[in-house]
Amino acid sequence: MSHYAKGQLNSYITRQARTVGRKVIHSTPTQSLPSNLSLLPTALAQLHRLSIYPPLSLVQDLLDLTGGRTVHKSLSQLARDTNTGIPGLIALRWPAPARIGMVALLLHKLPLTDWEPPSGISPREVCEALKAGLKGKPIEPKAPPTPISLLQESAKHIDERLLSLLAILGPQAVEAEPALPLRLLSRVQDLPVLNSIQRQLLGVRICFGEHSGRAIGNAPGVERGQVSGVETASRTDWNSLLPSQLAMPKSVFSYRYQRGELLFRTRELAEPPRLRPTVLLLDVTPPVFGPVEALTRMAAYSISCLLQQARIPVVLVTTGEDEERLIELNNSIDLISIWTQRSMEPPNELRSLKLADAVRSNLRDESGLEPMILLLTQPWFGAEAKIPRIQGLRGLFIQYPSCDVLPALGSLCERWESVGARQKEELGQILGYLIG
């Protein structure tokens, strides 16, 4: 970098640092960056990559606002303004690095002038210079006025569909690529409207075994009563009592027994599930529109997230009369297809199942486990078709409200579950049974 360019960059960094109350020291500072400023260099550089050039004080304010933190009075009114999407952004409870994507959504159409970096200066150079500059002495901040009315108008465009997109993508994906929400804005109109409760259910935990939430071992989050093959309990199977407990004085032994604090070997537990490559055959035709598809799509999304994290192949096949859609679900962007695929024609059940079976037969991973097909639909699917037995078929059948009928394809499934459209509380355990 030339001496002239360095001078321009120093002037720019000095001006930006002043907005958050820091005086730049041009000697090499030794102290670490204050915690409340540590994310700002990265945040500003990420926004510059999107051609968004705000003052640093505005970036800091919006990161605090979307995180539900204390902000100045004019911005705090936005936090409570239900005519905007700000309360919804706060309700997502995302970590600060992921909220850079939220800040980009709020600022990308605002006419921010006078804060562009000098010509020829890269976002990386701005980031590194700002990291050093913000280690300077605290001073009285000299920030430009916050454009409250412009922010309010911008925040009105963050509606339930856009909040649904953010919830589907998740904080990890947006932290890795803050431009992702902006890049996918064109697909927002195809998404269903998920209310706040449904958005919370996107993170449903798939549970395996008879009892959900039981943890074994000494990892973080393990149950206090059960660690490393030993549990504290009120039990009478004395053969499982640890011999060390018999060395206690009788009074101590009795006291601990009454309180359920004696140590026993744990009961035999099921092996952790071995997940297998999966074809999700998702019915997206008119018979499932409404409460049925709300649950089938949520189930498909939850399973796909789990399998992606475990690096297990998962493929989505959607139904339709004229043609099915086949999508490999490799990343967060692919998951959006679970929510946007839709057909206005009735399904061709036999053809869809044959396609899913063909995909299943070619789906393999290093585990060597036989792939499976999980059909997600309503119980009358296939009732009027002659469906042959299909290897590896399992089914989740969502009943219509006030109905409880035997699924037409239940007898062809290795495993199947039939649940009510409003039976969301048990979804995690049901999915664990179906894919475990």
Secondary structure, 3 states (H helix, E strand, C coil): CCHHHHHHHHHHHHHHHHHCCEECCCCCCCCCCCHHHCCHHHHHHHHHHCCCCCCHHHHHHHHHHHCCCCCCHHHHHHHCCCCCCHHHHHHCCCCHHHHHHHHHHHHCCCCCCCCCCCCCCCHHHHHHHHHHHCCCEECCCCCCCCCHHHHHHHHCCCCHHHHHHHHHHHHHHHHHCCCHHHHCHHHHHHCCCCCHHHHHHCCCCCCCCCCCCCCCCCCCCCCCCEECCEEECCCCCHHHECHHHHHCCHHHHHHHHHCCCCEEECCCCCCCCCCCCEEEEECCCHHHCCHHHHHHHHHHHHHHHHHHHCCCCEEEEECCCCCCEEEECCCHHHHHHHHHCCCCCCCCHHHHHHHHHHHHHCCCCCCCCCCEEEEEECCCCCCCCCCCCCCCEEEEEEECCCCCCCCCCHHHCCEEEEEECCCHHHHHHHHHHHHC
